[in-house]
Amino acid sequence: MLDNNQKLETNILNSVVGFQEAVLKKEELEKNGSNFIEGKGLVRETIRSLHPKRIRLRVENIRIDTPSTKTLEMVSVDARNLPPFQAGQYINLFVSLQGVLTARPYSISSSPKDLKSYELTIKRAEGGFVSPYLLDDVKVGQEFESTGPMGSFHHNPLFHGLDLVFLAGGSGIAPAISMLKSFLASKELFRFHIIYSNSYENDVIFIDELRNLAAAHKNFILTEFLSREVSSEYKGYRGRLDFSTLQTLLSEPSSKMYYVCGPTPFNEHCAKLLSELGVKSGRILIESNGPPPKPEKMDGWPNSLLPTKEVNVKVGNQKPFKVKVGEPLLNSLERNGYFTENACRSGECSLCRVKLKSGEVFSPPEAKIRKSDKKFGWIHSCVAFPITDVEIQL
């Protein structure tokens, strides 16, 4: 006889959707000399395969896109398919360079429909540490470690709708072309408009492919902007994107979903224009490409403080080291032998946060630092610039 507690437990379990089916399946397996124990651990292994913490990648091919940009085709070293991703996401590529272990996030520019490889489109960053190495020194066959796909910069079918606009600046086209390939392969009736801004005509990434796709698909619109000198063959807009031109390009702007990806000044400019058009902030998704290269130009930076000034950083009980205030704290930590987990390097994911014990740091206004982190003294080291002597705890 079942007591009252056992009866209550049985009633609760029977009310769970799928419970009776699972019981019947178990009984069927046991009749055939098997049971669920044989499948123990399969769920965990499936999760690990879909969302691995680390992936071993090998450079399968290197394509020259423009004078400043190459695309690295990366495959799994064990020849398996790579984990699935949403178009617009990135992986964090780990690099050991000049005795420094560091990492950089790169958007996947290939289609999420093809998991045999990830394509990473990399543009040379002025004064960069990692991009010159990846562009000048990396060879086919070289191996790297990376995270699995990450990031929230992707289309959400429940909230974003089908009328989409992507404002891309320079290498910010990488997530855009991945989205484009995904949308064109979909059965949904997307309308996708890429507004693509660049400086030089000979340095526009994917331009031939984009033009060909725009000519072949009525639901894809490409609008080009060039801010420097152009040839007589160029058919796009000249100069920088401004309010009146954007207003002309967009009908019913408040009803669309916007994705913005490019250098920090470009992102800020686009966000301002969209706001002036009456677009609500919830309809604008912005992907930052690393920390601001010139934090001293941003609102809130202390007056007369030069980015070359040096201050001391102390980690716990260790000996302090000198850093320049214009360099992100995460970069300084890596150069001095400290590694902290990181991914986006733009203040969004919070993996690189450290505890600020004393001193003061500057973080750009757009850094997505949680209220609880601010309250309890946590800082995102990738976008934290120490403007006084500081002591931190990893």
N, C-alpha and C positions, 0 to 999 in steps of 0.2 A: 504493500500500500504506500502511496505517496503521501507525505505530510503536506501541510498547507504551503510551506515555503517551496517545496519541490513542485507542487502544482502551479504556484505562481510563476516560478522560473520557466516551467514548461510552456505556460500560456504566453509569457513574454517572448520566448524563443519562437514559438509558432507564429507569432504576429510579425516577425521579421521577414521581409520580402526575400524569398530565395532559400529560407532555412529548410523548409520541407523538401525542396528539390535537392538540396545538398545531402540531406539524410538519405533520401532515396538513391542518390548517386553513390553514396558510401556503401549502402547495402548491396547495390548492384556490383560494385567493384569487389567487395568481400566475397560474394558468391563465386566470382571468377578468380579468386586467389590473390587479390590485390587490395590496396587501400590508398588513402590520401598521403600516407607517410612517404611514399615514393616521390611525391612531388614537393616535399618539404624543401624550402629554400629557393624554389623556382621564382616566386614573386620577387624576392630580394635580388636575385640575379637578373631578372628582367628589368627591375628599376635601375640597377647599376649599369646595365647595358644602354639604357635609354638616357640616363642622367649621370654619366660618370664624373667623378671629381677631376680626373686627369685622363688625357688621351695622348698616345704616342703617334706623332705624325711624321711623314716623310715627304720631302719636296719632289713631286712627280714631274712637274713642268714649270717653266718660268716664261711668262709672256710679257713682252715690252708693249705697254699701252701708249705712253707718251714719253717725251724726254725726261719727265720727272716721276713717272709712275710705272710700276710693274705689277703683274698679278701672279701670285704663287699658287699653284695648284697643289693642295696637300691631301695625301691619302693616308689611310691607316697603315701602320707598319705591319700589322698582322693580316692585311688584305681583306678585312671585313668591311661591311658598310659602316659609315660613320653615324653617330647618333642623330636623330631627326632634329630639325630646328624650324623656327618660325622665320619667314622672310623678314629681314630687318635686324635679326639678332647678331651677336658677335661672339667670338671666342677670345680668350686672353692667352696670348702666345708668350711663353717663357723663354728668355734669352740670357745666356751667360756671356758677358762681354767685358773685356778688360778687368776681369776679376770681380765684376759686379753682377749679381743675380737680380734681374729685373723682369718686367713683363709689360706688354702693351696690348690693348684691346683692338681688334680689327674686325670690322663688319664682314660677314660672309656675303660675297657678291654673286655667288652661284645660286641656282634654283634649289629650293627645298625638296623638289621632286627627285633630284639626283643626289643620292647619298654616297656615291662612290668616292666623292672628293668634296673638299671645301675649297673655294677660291677666295683668296685674300688679296684685295687690291690695295696696294701700299704706295702712298705718295711721299716723296722726300720732304721732310719737315725742316724748315730753316733752323739751323743750329741744333738739329736733333741728334740724339744719342743712338737710338736703335734703328731708325729708318735708313740711314746711310749704310749701315751694316747689312740689313736685309736686301737692299737694292744693289749694293756693290760687291758683296763678298759671298753671299749664300749661293750654293751650287745645287744642281739637281742631285738627289740622293741624300742630302743632308737631313738629319732628324731633329725634331723639336718635341717639346711637351706643351700641352695646352689644357685649358679647362674644357668642359663641355659647353655647348651653346648657352648664352646667357642674355638677359636684358628684356625690358618691357617695351622696346621700341618696335612694335609690330602691329599689324592690323588685328583688331578685335571685332569679330563678326557680329557680336551681340550689341555693340555700342557705336561702332564707327560707320556703319552703313556702307553703301556702294559707290558714293560720289566722293572721290578722294583726290587730294592735291598734295604733291610732294615738292617742297622748295629745297633744292639741293645746291650746295656751294662746293665746287672743286671735288675733292674725293668723297664728299658727302653723297655722291651719286651711287656709291657701293651698295648701301642697303636699298636704295631706290630701285636699282636694276634687278635685285633679287625679288623685291615685291612685284615688280612689273612682270617678271617671268612667271611668278606664282599666280598672279591675277589672270594672265593670258591663258594659262593652262586650266583655269577654273571654269566651271559651268555657270558660275554666277555672272550676272550682267554688270560688271564693274565699269565705272568711268574713271580713268586714271589720267591725271594731268601732271606732268613733270615740268616744273619751271626751273631751269638749270642755268646757274650763273658761274661764269669763269672769267679769268683775266686775259689769258692769251689764247689765240685761235689754235695754235699748234699743241696746246696742252689740255685739250678737252677730252676727258676719259669716256670711252664707249660711244663716242659721238656717231660713228657710222652705224653701229648696231642700233642705237636709239632712233636714228632717222629712218632706217629701214623698217623697224617695227612700227613706228608712227605711220609710215606710208601704207603698211599692210593691215593695220587694225584701226577701225574707226573709233573704238572706245578708248584709244590711247592718244593723248595729245602731248606734243613736245613743244615747249617754248624756250628759246635760247637767248641768253644775255652774255655779251662780252664787254668788259669795261675798258680794254686797251685797244690798240690799233687793229683793224680788221681788213681782210682782203675784199676785193670787189665782188667775189663770189658769195660772200657771207650774206645770209638771208634773215638772220635773227635781229633782235634788238641790240642797240648799242648803248653803252653806259650801264649804270647800276639800276637795279630794280627800285622803282619808286611807287608812291601811293597811287598816283593817277594811272600809271600803266597797270598796276596790279588790279585796280578797280575795273579797268577796261577788260582785263583778261578773265575776270571772275564774275559770273552771273549768280545772284543769290548767294553771296559768300558765307553768310551765317549758317547755311544748311549743310555745308561740306565738312569733311574731316581733313585736317592738315597735318602733314609730317614735315619737320624741318631738320636738316642735317647739314652742317658745314662748320667753318671756323666760328669761334665764339662771337666775334663782332657781327658776322653774317646772321647767326641765329637770333641775336638780340634785335638786329634791324628788322628781320622778317616778323618776329613776334610783335614788334611795335606796329608795323604796317597792318598786320592782321587785326590787332586790337583796335586800331583806328578805323578799320572796315566794319567793326562791330562783331567780330568773331569772339566768342567766349573762350576763356582760357582752357576749358574742358574739351574744346574741339581742336586744340593745338598740342601735338606731341613733338617734343624737341629732343634730339639726340646730340649730346655734346661730344666733341672730339678732343678730349683731354682737358687739362687745366688751361686757364688763359695764359697766352704767351707773354703778355705785358700787364701784370696785375696792377702796376702803378698807374695805369690809365683808367682803372675802374672806380666806380663810386665807392666811397668809404675808405680808400687808401689814404694813409696819413699824409698830410701836406708836407712837402719838402723831403720826404723819406726816399732816398735813392735805392733802387733795387740791388745795387752792388754793395750796399752796406753789409757788414758781417756781424752776426750775433752768435751766441753759444747755444748749443742744444745738448741737454743732458738726459740720458736714458737710464732711469733708475739710479743705481749706485755706480754706474760706469763713468769713465772719464769723459768730460764734455768735449765736443768738437765744434769747429766753426763752420757756419753756412752763410750763404748770401740770402738776404731777405726776399729777393725776387725769385728764388727757387722753391718749388713745392717741397714740403717737409718729407714726403714719401721718397722723392728722388734723393734727398740728402741722406736719409736713413739707409737707402740701398747702397749709395756710394761709400758709406762708412761701415758696411758689413752687416747691417740689420735688415732682416727680411720680415715683412708683415704681409699677410694675405691681402690680395687686391685684385680688382677686375676692371672696372670701368675707367678708373683714373680721371673721373670728371665730377666726383662728388655725389653720385647717385646710389651706388650699390651698398655703401657703408662697410664693406669688408675690411677696408684699411684703417678703420677708426682706431684711435689711440686716446689714452686718458691724458688730458692736459693738467699737470699738477701745479704748475706756476708759469707766469709769463703771459704773453698775449700773442695771438695769431690773427691774420687777416684771411677771411674766406669770402670769395666773390658772392654777390647777392643771389645769383641763380643756383648756388650749391644747394642741393636738396638734403639739408641736414635736419634730422628729425628733432621735434621739440624736446623729446626726452633726452636726446644726446646733448643738446644745448643746456638743458637744465642740470644735468649731472656731469658736465665738463668733458664730454667726449668730442673729439674733432675728427674730421675726415682728412687724413694726412695727405691725400693726393691733391687736395685743393686748399690746404692750410699753409699759409706763408708766415713763418715766425718773424714778427716785427720787433720783438724784444728777446732777451735771453729767455729760454723756456726749459722746463723740465717736464718730461713725459714718461708715461708708463705704457709699455706695449701689452 
